[in-house]
Amino acid sequence: MMSLCRNLREALEAGRLPHAKDASFVLYCRSGRRAELGIVQLRGLGYSGTLVNGGGISDVQAAM
């Protein structure tokens, strides 16, 4: 299993993440914990835009 950090780095290198470091993201996962880790890792990759932990998938579904 690849770590989230490796996936984000690979996504950046493959051009699947915006090159603009001020891009905004809403991250979500099953519980919200991995979304929080993703935010930390995006900051570590230099992203400075709005990064929101959308919580768990049930939170996202309820908001739609």
TORLO-407885 format. One record per residue (C-alpha): x, y, z. Coordinates in Angstrom, 2 decimals, m for minus. Example, Ala and Ser with C-alpha at 12.3 -4.5 7.8 and 13.67 -1.06 7.14 Angstrom:
{x 12.30	y m4.50	z 7.80}
{x 13.67	y m1.06	z 7.14}
This chain:
{x 0.00	y 0.00	z 0.00}
{x 1.38	y 3.40	z m0.97}
{x 1.35	y 6.21	z 1.53}
{x m0.84	y 9.21	z 0.88}
{x 2.25	y 11.39	z 0.61}
{x 3.66	y 9.20	z m2.17}
{x 0.34	y 9.29	z m4.00}
{x 0.23	y 13.08	z m3.80}
{x 3.81	y 13.38	z m5.02}
{x 3.08	y 11.00	z m7.88}
{x m0.09	y 12.92	z m8.74}
{x 1.87	y 16.17	z m8.79}
{x 4.61	y 14.69	z m10.98}
{x 2.03	y 13.18	z m13.35}
{x 0.30	y 16.54	z m13.73}
{x m2.89	y 15.47	z m11.94}
{x m2.62	y 18.26	z m9.36}
{x m2.82	y 21.94	z m10.29}
{x 0.54	y 23.60	z m10.84}
{x m0.81	y 26.77	z m9.22}
{x 0.28	y 26.46	z m5.61}
{x m2.59	y 28.75	z m4.51}
{x m5.21	y 26.24	z m5.72}
{x m8.07	y 25.35	z m3.36}
{x m8.99	y 21.79	z m2.37}
{x m11.69	y 20.03	z m0.38}
{x m10.41	y 16.66	z 0.80}
{x m12.53	y 13.85	z 2.20}
{x m12.14	y 10.19	z 3.08}
{x m14.09	y 7.69	z 5.16}
{x m13.67	y 9.42	z 8.52}
{x m11.82	y 12.69	z 7.86}
{x m8.50	y 11.55	z 9.35}
{x m6.74	y 10.84	z 6.06}
{x m8.15	y 14.06	z 4.63}
{x m6.36	y 15.92	z 7.43}
{x m3.13	y 14.08	z 6.62}
{x m3.60	y 15.04	z 2.98}
{x m3.89	y 18.70	z 3.93}
{x m0.64	y 18.51	z 5.89}
{x 1.06	y 16.81	z 2.95}
{x m0.27	y 19.32	z 0.40}
{x 1.10	y 22.13	z 2.58}
{x 4.42	y 20.25	z 2.60}
{x 4.34	y 20.20	z m1.20}
{x 4.03	y 23.99	z m1.17}
{x 0.28	y 24.48	z m1.67}
{x m0.87	y 27.66	z 0.03}
{x m4.48	y 27.95	z m1.14}
{x m7.59	y 27.11	z 0.83}
{x m7.42	y 23.48	z 1.97}
{x m10.60	y 22.20	z 3.62}
{x m11.12	y 18.93	z 5.45}
{x m14.55	y 17.93	z 4.18}
{x m14.72	y 15.20	z 6.82}
{x m15.98	y 11.74	z 6.10}
{x m17.80	y 10.63	z 2.99}
{x m21.10	y 10.59	z 4.90}
{x m20.54	y 14.27	z 5.78}
{x m20.00	y 15.09	z 2.12}
{x m23.08	y 13.13	z 1.06}
{x m25.19	y 14.89	z 3.68}
{x m24.01	y 18.29	z 2.43}
{x m25.06	y 17.56	z m1.17}
